[in-house]
Amino acid sequence: MNSYIPEDKIEEIKSRANIVDLVSEYVTLKKAGRNFVGLCPFHKEKTPSFTVNSEKQIFYCFGCGEGGNIFTFLMKINNISFSEAVRNLAGKLGVVIATRHISANEKKSLSIREGLKQVNLAAAGYFSKNLFSEAGRPVREYLKKRGLKDSVIKEFNLGYAANEWTNLGDFFKRENISLKLVEEAGLIIPRKSGGFYDRFRGRLIFPIEDIGGNIVAFGGRILGDGEPKYLNSPESPIYVKGKNLYGLNRTKDDIRKNDYVILVEGYFDLLSLRNSGIFSVVATLGTAVTRDHVDLIRRYTRNLVVMFDPDEGGISAIERSLKLFLEGNLHTKVVVLPDGHDPDEYAKKLGREGLSEAVAHSQSMVDYYIEEIMGSRKTFEDNLDLTEAAISFISSIGDVIQRNLFIKRVSEKLNIDQELLKRETNRKPKPRTDLKEDVSGKWKSEKVDALELSFIHMMLEYPHKLPEIANGGILDYFTSEDLKRLGNILKQSYGKNGDISASDIVSGLEDGALKKRLLKLIMSESPYDVTVVDKIFADLAKRIKQKWYKKKHIRLKRELIKAQEMDDRKSCSMLLVEKQRLLTEEREKVF
């Protein structure tokens, strides 16, 4: 977070760094007009659409829509935080960063998170030491029977929690570490009678890392009888299980290099595949696949292979996830395991070559849905249910090619006219692509007003016109609060130093439709003829004002009709006066 790094240091780094030089460390760039182009590192493509602008110090991919400034690129390519990206660049450029004084609230929040990470790191060391002690011998024998190599055990830092009630708590007492903090990490549980007892007892321990390599939680498998078989840490300020994938920090480089990932359900499934020489693997953490999981995967590859247990639970999990994979634009295949084999057993049986062969010949998502989920036709009623379910499923597919492929295959499977199926599918309401979920769980529109966006683009292209724009008050007529706020930021930026940094403006925007469209405009060749700039500005301003007054007129008309229906003469009279005033004002300010 930039709140912990002095702003002057961030500015110094930006002034010293060159985005073309930085990106060239990861992407082969070639000069193309005023820009540099190359193959996008964030999605698979054959024709270069990834564009870098040295003058504006920003990048944008016309294929997948990823874009931003020099810090954004580092954050996305290495999956690191803003502060990590800043410090990374500072190290490259020889800029020394002295952290500024932070507030008490910032310090408290930061110290809790850092404290939890330190507690988990200490716990992982404790569990690992236990595993390689005399007490851990039976557990090591168990791992040996399961075929795990020592290199994999050590790489993933496996450990052992002895079957005692207070061993870990006692360890932290000896280390003089606050048991309240250990409790918040989910490692100990308070007793009703006072004191604490260990959450993990008599279990093989799997440390869970975030993308930055910090240990944020633990999973534990019971050794012997008892329930539950697997136990995970509760969620905490540093751990949300629906936002993390087991092993990703260890496998992300292989995933990017091989351009595919195998998704499995369990710790041992991942470790067994890793043990067999298949490195591009991640696992869910006792939860269904979420949008956050899809987003994490998409940072490294668009090619996904799902390898879940062949039981009813595994099949249901795949079925529930398919829509998310489609919505996330992941090219998904499914490895259908033989009955009685989970990925762990399958890896041991086939080895590296057999697994690679199975992945290479895995079913496409289309084939899996048709053959495994729709199954074979039985009764007329079954056909109706299958058709309704298929129409609902196909309606969620945004990609036109995949959508038509599904329609063709489903029509063949159910012997239904393809055009009829297409009409019924198109009749279903499609997912809103202009909606985005906010932190409250509600959905907000991401539509961007084209006129107002064009005006903002003009402001960026011709900043010397900003004083004139400021005096004209055109931003008061903007209906988009986001674009109005952006316009005011541009005015203020120009007012401070007579210049505007497109890089700064873009980095200050949240990811979404506005940022993508603005980046696309900035990175494209300017469509405006410099000789008619004044005319374009005037025309855009006029149309924006007309739109604003039109909305005002529509609102007044509705209120007037309502007042007339209620026979409210006083309100009717006031509204007619307001209507006349608005018409007069519009003639003066627009025409």
N, C-alpha and C positions, 0 to 999 in steps of 0.2 A: 504494500500500500504506500502511495506517495506521501501519506500523512506522516510517515516516519523518516522521510528523506527530505532534506532542505530543497526548496524549489530552485534555488540558484544553482544547485548541483545538477538537478535534472536539466535545466536550461543549458548548462555548460556541456553536458553529455550530448544533448541534441545538436548543439552548435558544432561540436567536434566530429560527431559520427556522420557517416554517409550511408544511407540506406542501400544504395547500389552495391557498395563494397560488402556490407553485412550479408545481404541476401545472396550475393555471389558465392559465399561460403557454403550455401546449401543448394543453390539453383544455378544452372548454367544460363546466363543471360546474354541476349544479343540486342544491339542497338536497333531501334525501330522508330524513326522519327524523333520526337522529343522524349520518348519513353524507352525502357528496356523490357524485353519480353522473354519468357521461358516457360517450361512445363510446370504447372502448379504443384507444389509439394503437399497440398492439402486435399487433392482429389486426383483420380487417375484420368489422364487425358493424352491424346495423341497429337493434337494441334495446340501449340502454345497460346494460352489465354491469360497467363499470369503476367501482370504488368507492373513495372516499378517506375516511378517518376522521381528523378533526382532533384528537380527544381522544387517540387512540393514536398519531397521526403515522405511519400506515402506509396503503398502498394495496393493493388486490387486485382482479383481474379474475375474475369468476365464469365468464367464457366461456373464456379461454385459460389461466388459472391463474397468470399473472404477478403478482408481488407483492413487497412489501418496504417499506423505509423511504425517507426523502427522498434518501439517497445512492444507494440501489438504483435509484430512478426516474431520476435523472440519468444514471447509468451505462448503463442500458438504452436510454433515449431518445436519448442522444448517442453511445452505444457508446464510452465512455471508461472509464478505470481508476478505482478507488476514490479514489486520491490526487488525480486530476484532478477528480473530482466534488467532493471536499472543498474543493480550492482554488478551483473555480468558484463554489461557494456562499460561500466566504470572501470572494471578491471582490465578490459581490453585497451581502453584509451588512457589509462594511467591517471584517472580522476579519483582523488581520495574523498571518500564520503564520511563525514562526521554526523552521526544521527542527532537531530535537534531534540530539545527538551519536549517531552510529550505530557499531555494532561493526565490527571489522576485517573480519570475514567478510561482513557486509552491505555494507560499503564496497567490498570487492573485487568482489562479485557485481554491485553497482550500477554500479561503474566500468567493468567489462568490457562490460556491456550498453550503457551510455552511450557508451563508447569505440567500440564497433562501429557505433553509429548515427552518430557523428561521422565515422568513417572512410568509411562509405557515403555520407554527405552530401558529403564532400570529393571522393570518387570521382565522384559524379553531376555535381558542378560541373566536374570535369576533363573528363569525357566530353562534357558539353554544350558546353564551350568548344571542344573538338576538332571537334564537329559544325559549329560556326559559324566555324571557321577556314578557311584556304585548303585545308588537307589534307582538310577535310570536304566540300568542294564536290561531289565525285562522289556522296557519300551524300545530300546535300541534293537533288541532281538525281534520284536514285533515289526519294526520298520524294515528290518532285514528280510523277514519272511514276506513282506509285501513288495520286496524287490527294489526299494529305494536306495539309490547310491548315496554315499556319504557327501558327495559334492552337492547334490540336490538338497539334502537335509541341512547342510550348512548354508547354502545359498539362500534358502527361504527361512533360515534361523528358527527351525522347529525346536520346541522345548517340551518340558514335562512339569506338570503340577502334581505334587505328591498328594496322596489321599489323606490329607490332614486338614483340620478345620481352620487353623490360624497361621500356617507357615509363611504365607506371603505377607500377611499383615504384620507378623513379627519381624520379618525382614525389613519392612519399611520403618517400623519403630526403631530398629537398631540404626537405620540410616538417618534417623531424625527427620523424616519426611512426613508432612501433614497427612493424617489418615483421612481427613475430609477431602483432600485433593485425590487421594487414592480411591475413595468412594466415588467421587465425581467421574473418575476414569472408568468406573464400573468393575473394578478389580476386587473390591470387598463390599459386603452388604451389612447394614446395621442390624443388630439383634434388638428385639423388643425389650429385652432385659438390660440392654446396654452393651457397648463394645461392638466388635465387628467379626464376621467370619468370611473366609475366602470364597469368591464366586466359583473359581475353577479348582476342582479337587479330583485327583485320580484321573487326569485327562492328558492326552497328547495335545500340545499347544501349537497353534498356527498364528504367528503374528500377522496382522493385517496392516499393510502400508498404503499411504495415499500416493498420489502421482509424484510427489516430491520426495518420496522415500521415508517420510516420517511414519513411525508406528502409531496408528490411531486407534487400534482395537485388537482384540484377540478372538480366535475361535478355538474351541476345545472339543476333542472327540473322547468319549468315555472309553476306558480300557476295562472291559469286563461287562457285567450286567448293570443295568440302570438306565434311567431316562432323564433328560432327552439324550439321544445318541450324540447329537452335536449341540453345542451351546456357544452362542456368540455374545460379545460384549454388548451392553445396551448402547443406544445412541448417546452422544455427548456433544459438547461444543466443537469437537474436532472430528466427529465421526457420524455420518449418516449413511446407513448401509445401502440405500437406494441410489447413492451418488458415488459409490466406490466399487471397483472390480478387483477381486483378489488376483495378485500376481502382475497387474498391469505395469507397475513401476519396474518390474524385473524383465518384462517381455516386450515393452513398447518399441525398443530399437529393432528387435527381430520382426515385429509386426510391420513396422514401417518399411524395413528392408525387403521382406517377403511379400508385402502388399496383400496380406490376408490375415484373418484371425479366426481361431477356433474358440467358440464359446461353450463352456461346460458348466455344470451345476455345482460341483463340489471341490474341496481342497485336494483330495486324493486324485480326483480326475485330472486336475491340472498338473499335479506333481508327477503322476504316472506318465502323462504325455511328454512332459519336460524330461523325465527320466529316460524316455525312449528316443529322445533326440528331436522331438517336435517342439519348437520353442515359441511359436506364435500362438499362445494360448492365454485366455483369461477365464475367470470363473465368477459367477454371481455369489452373493453372500447370504444365502438362506432367504432370498426374497425374489419375487417375480422381476422380470426384466422391466426397467423403467425408461422413460425418455432420457433421463440423465445418463443411463448406461449407453444408450444408442449414441448420444452426443459424444461421450468419451471415446467410443469405438471409432466414430467417424473422424476424429482428430487424426487418426493414424492410418486408417484404410476404409475403403467403401466395400470391401469384399469380406463377407462373413460366412463362416461355416458353423452351423449349430450341431452340437453333439450331446444330446441329453439322453437320460435313461429311456429304454424302450417301454417302460411300464406306463400305466394310465396317467400318472402324475407328470411324467416327462413329456408325453404326447400333448397333454393339456397345456403344459407350460409353453411348448412350441406354438401351439395354436393361438394362445393368448398373445404371444410376442410378435406374430407375423405382421399384424397391422402396424406395430411400432417400427419394425424393420422397413416396411414399405414407406411409411411416412418419413422415416429418416433417410430414405433413398439409399439404403444398403443393398448391395447385390448379394442376396442370401441363398445359401445352399444348405441342405440338411443331410447329415450322415445317418442313415437308418441302421441302428445297431441290431444284431440278432437277439432274439428273445433270451433273457437270462444273462446278457452281457451289459455291464455299465461301461462308460468310457475307460475307467481304471482297468477293468479286466480285459477290455478290448485292446488297450495299449500293450499290456503284457503279452497277450496272445499273438498280436500281429507284428509288433516291433515297428521300428521307424519306417522301413520300406512298405510294409503292409498298411500302416496308417496313412502314409503319403498317397498310396494307391487309392485307399478308401476316400480320402479327401478329394483327390483328382476326379473320381467318378461319383461324387455325391450328387444327390438329386437337386435340381433347381427348386426354388420355393414353389413355382407353379406346379411342377410334377408332384411334389410332396403334398400340396394342398389337394390336388385332384385325386391322387391315389390313396393317401393315408387318412386325410381328414374327411373328404367326401365319401370315400369308401365305395362299396358296390351298391347298386340300386336294389331295393327290395320291393316295397309296396308303393302304391300310388301316393299314399300319404307321405311316405319317406321322401319321395321325389319332390313333393311340394315344399317340405321343410328344407331339403337340401338347396332347392332353387332360391328360396327366400334368404337363406343364410349366405349363399354364394353372391346374390345381388347386393346384400349389405356389405359383404367383404370387398367385392370388386369396387364398390362406390368409394371406398377409402383409398384407392390407389390413385396417386397423383400423376405418376409417370404414364404418358399416353401409350407408349409401346408395351409396357408391362400390363397395362389395363386391357388393351386389345388382345394381347396374348392370353390373358386369363379368360376373357369373354369367349374366344375361339375354343379353348380347351374345355371350358365348362359346358358350352353348347354341344360339343361332341360327346362329352361324358353323359349328359342328361338327355341328349337327343332333343334339344330345344333349338328353335330357329335362332340363328346368331343375331339377326337384326332385331328380333323381338327382345332378346336378352339385353342387347345394347340399349334399346329404348327404355326398358325398365330400369336398367342400371343408371342411365342418365337422369331418370326421373327422381331418383333418390337424391336427397340433399347431400352435396359433397362437403367434406371438411372445409371450414373457413381458413383459407391460407393467409388472410389478413388479420388473424387474431393471434394474440400472444398471451400466455398465462402470466399473471403477475404474482407477487409473493402471497397475496391473500387467497390465491386459488381461483380468482375470477378471471374472466377473459376480457381483454381490451382490444379495440381495433388498432390495426397498424396501417390503415390506409393513409396514403400520403397525397396531399393536395398538389396536383401537377403545376398549377399556376404559381402557387406560393413557393414551391420547390424551385421552379425556374428562376424566380426572382432572387432567391437566396444564392443560386448558382451564379447569377449575374453579379451579385454583390462580391462573391469570391473572385470572379474573373476580372472585375473592374473595381477594385477597392477605392480608387480615387473618386468614385462617384458617391461614396458613403456620406460625406457631409451634406450633400444635396438631398440624399435620401432621408437622412435624419431630420432635416428641416421640413421635408414633405409629409412626414407622419404616416407614410404608407403602411408601416408595420401595425398601426392601430386597426387596420382593416383586415388583418390576417385572422382567419378562423381557426387555424391550427396553432394551439398553444406551444407545441414543440418548435414549430418553424418560427413563430414570433419570438420565442426565447432565443433561438439560434441567431435570428436577425439582430436582436439587441446585443448579443455577445459580439457579433461582428462589428457593430457600431462602436462598442466600448473598446474592443481590441484596436481598432484603427485610431480611435481617439487618443489612446495611450502613446503609441509610437509611430503612427502613420503607416503601419504595415499590418498584414494579416498572415498568420501561419495556417495553411490548410491542414498541416499535420496536427497542430494543436486542436483545431476545430473538430477534426474527425475523431481524434482520440477522446474528446470529451463527450461524444455521443454514445448512447447505449446501443448494443447490437440489436438490429431489427431492420424493418423495411426502410425507414428513413436513412439510416447510415448506409445501407447497401446502395440505395438509389443515388444518394449524394456522391458517394465514392465513384460510382459508375459515371456520373456526369463529369466529375472533376478529372477523371483519368481519360475520358474520351477527348477527341479533338474538339475544340470549341466550335459550336455551330453558329456563333454570333460574328457577324461582319463588323469589324471595328469602326467602319465608317458610318454605321447606322445604330450605334450603341444607344445614343440618346433616344432615338425613335423606339427601340425595343423596350427600354426601361419605361418610357411613357405609355406604351401600349399595354405592357404587363400591369403597370400600376392602375391603368384605367379599367382593365378587365377584373382585377382583384377587387377594386371598389364596387364595380357593377355587381359582382357576385355577392359582396357583403350587403349591399342595399337590397338586392333581390331577396335574400334570406330575411331581412328585416320586413320587407313588404309582405312576404308569405306569412310571417308570424303575426303581423297586424291584421291581415285578412282573416286568419283563423280566429283571433280574439274578437274581431268585429262580428263575425258570423255567430259566434257563441253568445255575445252580448245581445244580438238581435233575437236569437232563439229564446233567450230568457227575458226579453222585453225590458232590458236594462238600458233605458234611454240616456241616463247620465253617462254610463260607460261608453255607449255608442257615440255620444257627442264628443267625449274626450278622445276616443280612438280616431274619429274622423279628423279632428284637429291635428293629432299626431301624424296621421297619414299625409295630410297636406304639408305639414312641416318637413316631413321626411322627403317628399317629392321635391320641395323647394331646395332643400339641402343637397339632394342628389344632383339637381340641375347645376347648382353652383360648383360642386366639387368634382363632378365627373365629366359633364358635357361642356 
